[in-house]
Amino acid sequence: MQFITTKDQKTGKEVKLRYQEYGSGKPVVFIHGWPLCGDMFEYQLEPLSREGLRCIAYDRRGFGYSSKVGDSYNYDTLADDLNAVLTELDLRDVTLVGFSMGGGEVARYIGKYGEDRLAAAVLVSSVTPYMLKTDDHEGVEWDVFQGMIDGIRKDRPEFLANWAKNFYGVGLLSHPVSDAFQAWTLGMALTGSSTAAIDYIAAFGKTDFRRDLQKFTIPTLIVHGEDDKIVPVKVGGDATKELLPSAIYHKYDDAPHGLFYTHKERLNRDILSFVRTKASTEREIPIR
């Protein structure tokens, strides 16, 4: 395994972020969703690396094989971690691909560090711009997030096994993923810290990214599923598009939250086409 070493700014303790890298060419950094790890991008990393992209994914602190640390599970710290990845690997002209919770990292990174190292951004099933329902904002009731926290505390494996069904749109008449694939997802989720899982629910539920999105000037692609039961399309993709009117917006009919697998061929093609036409300042990358 490969690791990037950084510091926890609150405790000063060493934090190791595990990463994986495929291919060479224009760098694309993938940021995973809750409560998984970089392995979730298996069906992007290998195919897109064969198309001339340098594909990198890392595990967020507290998840996967990265360090499980104290209580620094918030978006400011996660933006620092993303900055450590880009700096340590000396990545420039980067396309950031943030899935679900990872979309928040993309937004907060740009809000905090700017776009000097970036070429473009892709927000997939993203929690941006602001998940929580308030008196002046249409969002998701806090009771939904509290229910997730309660489920994790009561029986984390059982809760996450049921959560995976909504994640992929599994129902009585719909089986877009196999039982084995759901088990693989559960295995990824259980490698993470329960403390991180709980704290990150509050983080993506309560963090307002609207000011961060105001700082976007790079080309941006938004992808969201019409049948997303985790981040409703009106709260996520539609609202993000309103704040980023120049962004390209692809809504996938009948797609669930976990469209990185259920619609992987379309997503991969959209990412590759976007990188080639909007984010590339070098040679064109052919779509095969």
VENCOR-V481954 format. One record per residue. N is the residue number from 1. NEAR is the number of other C-alpha atoms within 8 Angstrom. Layout:
# VENCOR-V481954
n=N near=NEAR
n=N near=NEAR
This chain:
# VENCOR-V481954
n=1 near=5
n=2 near=6
n=3 near=8
n=4 near=11
n=5 near=8
n=6 near=10
n=7 near=8
n=8 near=10
n=9 near=7
n=10 near=5
n=11 near=5
n=12 near=7
n=13 near=7
n=14 near=8
n=15 near=12
n=16 near=11
n=17 near=15
n=18 near=12
n=19 near=13
n=20 near=10
n=21 near=9
n=22 near=10
n=23 near=10
n=24 near=10
n=25 near=7
n=26 near=10
n=27 near=14
n=28 near=12
n=29 near=11
n=30 near=14
n=31 near=16
n=32 near=18
n=33 near=11
n=34 near=10
n=35 near=9
n=36 near=14
n=37 near=15
n=38 near=14
n=39 near=8
n=40 near=9
n=41 near=11
n=42 near=7
n=43 near=10
n=44 near=10
n=45 near=13
n=46 near=10
n=47 near=9
n=48 near=12
n=49 near=13
n=50 near=8
n=51 near=10
n=52 near=11
n=53 near=13
n=54 near=13
n=55 near=16
n=56 near=13
n=57 near=15
n=58 near=13
n=59 near=15
n=60 near=12
n=61 near=14
n=62 near=13
n=63 near=17
n=64 near=14
n=65 near=9
n=66 near=13
n=67 near=10
n=68 near=10
n=69 near=8
n=70 near=4
n=71 near=7
n=72 near=8
n=73 near=12
n=74 near=9
n=75 near=11
n=76 near=8
n=77 near=10
n=78 near=12
n=79 near=13
n=80 near=9
n=81 near=9
n=82 near=10
n=83 near=10
n=84 near=10
n=85 near=9
n=86 near=11
n=87 near=8
n=88 near=8
n=89 near=6
n=90 near=6
n=91 near=10
n=92 near=10
n=93 near=10
n=94 near=13
n=95 near=14
n=96 near=13
n=97 near=15
n=98 near=19
n=99 near=14
n=100 near=15
n=101 near=13
n=102 near=14
n=103 near=18
n=104 near=16
n=105 near=14
n=106 near=13
n=107 near=12
n=108 near=13
n=109 near=14
n=110 near=13
n=111 near=11
n=112 near=8
n=113 near=7
n=114 near=8
n=115 near=9
n=116 near=5
n=117 near=9
n=118 near=12
n=119 near=13
n=120 near=14
n=121 near=14
n=122 near=14
n=123 near=14
n=124 near=12
n=125 near=17
n=126 near=16
n=127 near=15
n=128 near=15
n=129 near=13
n=130 near=14
n=131 near=16
n=132 near=12
n=133 near=11
n=134 near=7
n=135 near=5
n=136 near=5
n=137 near=7
n=138 near=9
n=139 near=10
n=140 near=9
n=141 near=8
n=142 near=9
n=143 near=6
n=144 near=8
n=145 near=11
n=146 near=8
n=147 near=8
n=148 near=10
n=149 near=10
n=150 near=8
n=151 near=10
n=152 near=14
n=153 near=7
n=154 near=6
n=155 near=8
n=156 near=10
n=157 near=9
n=158 near=7
n=159 near=11
n=160 near=11
n=161 near=11
n=162 near=8
n=163 near=8
n=164 near=11
n=165 near=11
n=166 near=12
n=167 near=13
n=168 near=13
n=169 near=16
n=170 near=12
n=171 near=7
n=172 near=5
n=173 near=5
n=174 near=7
n=175 near=9
n=176 near=8
n=177 near=9
n=178 near=7
n=179 near=6
n=180 near=6
n=181 near=8
n=182 near=12
n=183 near=9
n=184 near=8
n=185 near=11
n=186 near=12
n=187 near=8
n=188 near=13
n=189 near=14
n=190 near=8
n=191 near=9
n=192 near=15
n=193 near=10
n=194 near=8
n=195 near=7
n=196 near=13
n=197 near=13
n=198 near=10
n=199 near=11
n=200 near=11
n=201 near=11
n=202 near=10
n=203 near=11
n=204 near=11
n=205 near=11
n=206 near=9
n=207 near=10
n=208 near=9
n=209 near=12
n=210 near=10
n=211 near=8
n=212 near=12
n=213 near=13
n=214 near=8
n=215 near=9
n=216 near=9
n=217 near=4
n=218 near=9
n=219 near=11
n=220 near=11
n=221 near=12
n=222 near=14
n=223 near=13
n=224 near=16
n=225 near=15
n=226 near=12
n=227 near=12
n=228 near=15
n=229 near=10
n=230 near=7
n=231 near=13
n=232 near=10
n=233 near=13
n=234 near=7
n=235 near=15
n=236 near=17
n=237 near=16
n=238 near=9
n=239 near=11
n=240 near=11
n=241 near=11
n=242 near=7
n=243 near=9
n=244 near=10
n=245 near=6
n=246 near=6
n=247 near=10
n=248 near=7
n=249 near=9
n=250 near=8
n=251 near=9
n=252 near=9
n=253 near=7
n=254 near=7
n=255 near=15
n=256 near=15
n=257 near=16
n=258 near=11
n=259 near=12
n=260 near=10
n=261 near=7
n=262 near=11
n=263 near=9
n=264 near=11
n=265 near=6
n=266 near=7
n=267 near=10
n=268 near=11
n=269 near=9
n=270 near=8
n=271 near=9
n=272 near=10
n=273 near=9
n=274 near=10
n=275 near=11
n=276 near=11
n=277 near=8
n=278 near=8
n=279 near=11
n=280 near=11
n=281 near=4
n=282 near=4
n=283 near=5
n=284 near=7
n=285 near=7
n=286 near=6
n=287 near=7
n=288 near=3
